[in-house]
Amino acid sequence: MKYSIFYSFLILLSISLFCSRTYAQEYSRLLNFTFFGGAAFPLGDFSSTTANNAGFANTGYCVMIEADKYISKDVYWASSISFAVNGLNKNSLQSSLGTSLAILIGNNMGFVSNVWAGNYTTTWIMTGFGFEMPVSSTVKIYSVEQIGLLISTFSDISFSNYNTSGTLTTAAGTAFAAELGAGVIINNINMGLRYYAGEPYHRQTLTFSGSTENIREEFPVTIVQFIIGYNF
């Protein structure tokens, strides 16, 4: 998987450099930067509370910075770093945790009375190409396609009932990531949707009733971001 990310990045970078050199004399503009903020909506298993790889993610927020370099009249090379924060659905997590623990360690807690959990964070480091189409002198529509790296982190989850307690610690995971986006630019205001997807593996350590269990789980992450930004 790491080699796939590396080779895909090299291919995109080589194409962009070739195109930049080809059109350098006619399109010699410097990098353009856009700063975005918006909402991050979890999809599929990432938002599910019942699937085997349920993520229990709630709607959150995101910020992003993107750098663009035109390589022809309506085509540009785009690289971006996006950071999203999604809270966890603690009520659903609490309801399902007792059964999950019974499967993992063969010890049914009966029920979980308390759950403490923070947020799920995702960082998307992406590069690719964008395509613009002018609608008027002040309005353009665009699409963007990028690939790159997803870095995802879970907060520690602590739980307890009337006679015992435990903690589930999750190490950061990485995965190949893909992105599709579209939007509209009105003067310097950029509004759009970005679809991100990746499937990182996480190493988890469950501490429960004095014992420790190591787990390796895949957690598919799918997010749609609604973003509004300003082009500089």
C-alpha positions as CSV (number, residue, x, y, z in Angstrom):
1,M,0.0,0.0,0.0
2,K,2.8,2.4,0.8
3,Y,4.5,1.7,-2.6
4,S,1.1,2.4,-4.3
5,I,0.9,5.8,-2.7
6,F,4.5,6.6,-3.6
7,Y,4.3,5.5,-7.2
8,S,0.9,7.3,-7.7
9,F,2.3,10.5,-6.3
10,L,5.4,10.2,-8.6
11,I,3.2,9.7,-11.7
12,L,1.0,12.8,-10.9
13,L,4.0,14.9,-10.0
14,S,5.8,13.9,-13.2
15,I,2.8,14.7,-15.4
16,S,2.3,18.1,-13.6
17,L,6.0,19.0,-14.0
18,F,5.9,18.1,-17.7
19,C,2.8,20.1,-18.3
20,S,4.2,23.0,-16.3
21,R,7.3,23.1,-18.4
22,T,5.4,22.8,-21.7
23,Y,3.1,25.7,-20.9
24,A,5.5,27.7,-18.7
25,Q,6.0,30.6,-21.1
26,E,2.3,31.2,-21.7
27,Y,1.0,30.4,-18.2
28,S,3.7,31.6,-15.8
29,R,1.4,32.5,-12.9
30,L,2.6,31.8,-9.4
31,L,0.9,29.5,-7.0
32,N,-2.6,30.4,-5.9
33,F,-3.7,29.6,-2.4
34,T,-7.2,29.0,-1.1
35,F,-8.2,28.7,2.6
36,F,-11.3,26.7,3.3
37,G,-13.6,25.9,6.3
38,G,-16.8,23.9,6.4
39,A,-18.7,20.8,7.6
40,A,-17.5,17.2,7.4
41,F,-20.3,14.6,6.8
42,P,-19.5,10.9,7.5
43,L,-20.8,8.3,5.1
44,G,-21.2,4.5,4.9
45,D,-19.5,2.5,7.6
46,F,-17.8,5.5,9.0
47,S,-21.2,6.9,10.2
48,S,-22.8,3.5,10.8
49,T,-23.7,2.3,14.3
50,T,-24.5,-1.3,13.4
51,A,-21.9,-2.4,10.7
52,N,-19.0,-4.7,11.6
53,N,-16.6,-1.8,11.0
54,A,-18.9,0.9,12.3
55,G,-17.2,4.2,13.0
56,F,-20.0,5.8,15.1
57,A,-18.9,9.2,13.6
58,N,-21.1,12.3,13.8
59,T,-21.1,15.3,11.5
60,G,-18.1,17.5,12.3
61,Y,-16.0,20.3,10.9
62,C,-13.0,20.7,8.6
63,V,-10.4,23.2,7.5
64,M,-8.2,23.0,4.4
65,I,-5.5,24.8,2.5
66,E,-5.0,24.2,-1.2
67,A,-2.3,25.4,-3.6
68,D,-3.0,25.6,-7.3
69,K,-0.7,26.1,-10.3
70,Y,-2.1,26.5,-13.8
71,I,-0.5,24.3,-16.4
72,S,-2.8,25.2,-19.3
73,K,-5.6,27.6,-19.8
74,D,-8.2,25.6,-17.9
75,V,-6.2,22.9,-16.2
76,Y,-4.2,23.3,-13.0
77,W,-2.2,21.2,-10.7
78,A,-3.7,21.1,-7.2
79,S,-2.2,20.0,-3.8
80,S,-4.0,20.2,-0.5
81,I,-4.0,19.4,3.1
82,S,-7.3,18.9,4.8
83,F,-8.0,18.3,8.5
84,A,-11.4,17.1,9.7
85,V,-12.8,16.4,13.2
86,N,-15.8,14.2,13.8
87,G,-17.2,13.4,17.2
88,L,-18.3,9.9,18.2
89,N,-22.0,8.9,18.8
90,K,-21.5,8.0,22.4
91,N,-25.0,6.7,23.0
92,S,-24.8,4.2,20.2
93,L,-21.3,3.3,21.2
94,Q,-22.4,2.6,24.7
95,S,-25.3,0.4,23.6
96,S,-23.1,-1.8,21.4
97,L,-19.9,-1.9,23.5
98,G,-21.0,-4.7,25.8
99,T,-21.8,-7.1,22.9
100,S,-18.5,-6.1,21.2
101,L,-16.5,-6.9,24.2
102,A,-18.2,-10.3,24.6
103,I,-17.1,-11.2,21.1
104,L,-13.5,-9.9,21.6
105,I,-12.6,-11.4,24.9
106,G,-15.4,-13.8,25.7
107,N,-16.5,-11.8,28.8
108,N,-20.0,-10.3,28.6
109,M,-20.2,-7.1,30.7
110,G,-24.0,-7.3,30.4
111,F,-24.2,-3.5,29.8
112,V,-22.0,-0.5,29.8
113,S,-23.2,2.3,32.0
114,N,-20.6,5.0,31.1
115,V,-18.5,5.8,28.1
116,W,-15.9,8.5,27.7
117,A,-14.6,9.3,24.2
118,G,-13.2,12.3,22.3
119,N,-13.1,12.8,18.6
120,Y,-12.0,11.0,15.4
121,T,-9.6,13.1,13.3
122,T,-8.5,12.7,9.7
123,T,-5.7,14.4,7.8
124,W,-5.8,14.2,4.0
125,I,-2.6,15.0,2.2
126,M,-3.5,15.1,-1.5
127,T,-2.2,16.0,-5.0
128,G,-3.8,15.9,-8.4
129,F,-5.5,18.0,-11.1
130,G,-8.3,20.4,-11.4
131,F,-10.3,21.5,-14.4
132,E,-12.1,24.8,-14.8
133,M,-14.8,26.1,-17.1
134,P,-15.7,29.8,-17.2
135,V,-19.4,30.7,-17.0
136,S,-18.9,34.4,-17.1
137,S,-16.2,37.0,-16.4
138,T,-16.7,36.5,-12.6
139,V,-17.9,32.9,-12.3
140,K,-16.2,29.6,-13.0
141,I,-17.2,26.0,-12.2
142,Y,-14.5,23.4,-11.6
143,S,-13.8,19.7,-10.8
144,V,-10.8,18.2,-9.0
145,E,-9.4,14.7,-8.7
146,Q,-6.6,13.9,-6.3
147,I,-4.8,11.0,-4.6
148,G,-2.6,10.9,-1.6
149,L,-2.3,9.8,2.0
150,L,-4.9,9.6,4.9
151,I,-3.7,9.8,8.5
152,S,-6.5,8.9,10.9
153,T,-6.6,8.9,14.7
154,F,-9.1,7.7,17.3
155,S,-9.3,9.1,20.8
156,D,-9.0,6.7,23.7
157,I,-12.3,5.2,24.7
158,S,-12.9,4.5,28.4
159,F,-15.9,2.5,29.7
160,S,-17.3,1.1,32.9
161,N,-20.3,-0.5,34.5
162,Y,-21.2,-1.3,38.1
163,N,-18.3,-3.7,38.7
164,T,-15.5,-3.2,36.2
165,S,-13.9,-0.7,33.8
166,G,-11.6,-0.7,30.8
167,T,-9.9,1.4,28.1
168,L,-9.6,0.9,24.3
169,T,-6.5,2.7,22.9
170,T,-6.1,3.0,19.2
171,A,-2.9,3.9,17.4
172,A,-2.9,6.2,14.4
173,G,-3.6,4.6,11.0
174,T,-2.5,5.5,7.5
175,A,-3.9,4.5,4.1
176,F,-4.0,5.4,0.4
177,A,-6.7,8.0,-0.2
178,A,-8.7,9.3,-3.1
179,E,-10.7,12.5,-3.6
180,L,-13.2,13.8,-6.0
181,G,-14.5,17.4,-5.8
182,A,-16.6,20.0,-7.6
183,G,-17.6,23.6,-7.0
184,V,-18.0,27.1,-8.2
185,I,-15.8,30.2,-7.9
186,I,-17.5,33.6,-7.8
187,N,-14.8,36.3,-7.9
188,N,-12.6,35.1,-5.0
189,I,-15.2,33.1,-3.1
190,N,-14.8,29.3,-3.6
191,M,-17.7,27.0,-2.7
192,G,-17.6,23.2,-3.2
193,L,-18.0,19.6,-2.2
194,R,-15.1,17.2,-1.7
195,Y,-15.6,13.4,-1.4
196,Y,-12.7,11.6,0.5
197,A,-12.2,7.9,0.9
198,G,-9.6,5.7,2.5
199,E,-9.3,2.4,4.4
200,P,-6.7,2.6,7.2
201,Y,-5.8,-0.2,9.6
202,H,-5.5,0.6,13.2
203,R,-3.8,-1.3,16.0
204,Q,-5.9,-1.3,19.2
205,T,-5.1,-2.3,22.7
206,L,-8.0,-3.3,25.0
207,T,-7.3,-3.2,28.7
208,F,-10.2,-4.9,30.6
209,S,-10.4,-6.6,34.0
210,G,-6.7,-6.6,34.4
211,S,-6.0,-8.3,31.1
212,T,-4.8,-6.9,27.7
213,E,-6.0,-7.8,24.2
214,N,-4.3,-6.6,21.0
215,I,-6.5,-6.1,17.9
216,R,-5.9,-5.0,14.4
217,E,-8.9,-3.6,12.7
218,E,-9.7,-1.9,9.3
219,F,-11.9,1.2,9.6
220,P,-13.2,2.5,6.2
221,V,-13.4,6.3,6.3
222,T,-15.7,8.1,3.8
223,I,-16.4,11.8,4.2
224,V,-18.1,14.5,2.2
225,Q,-17.0,18.0,3.0
226,F,-19.0,21.1,2.2
227,I,-16.5,23.9,2.1
228,I,-16.3,27.6,1.6
229,G,-13.0,29.4,1.0
230,Y,-11.3,32.5,-0.2
231,N,-8.8,32.5,-3.1
232,F,-5.6,34.5,-2.7
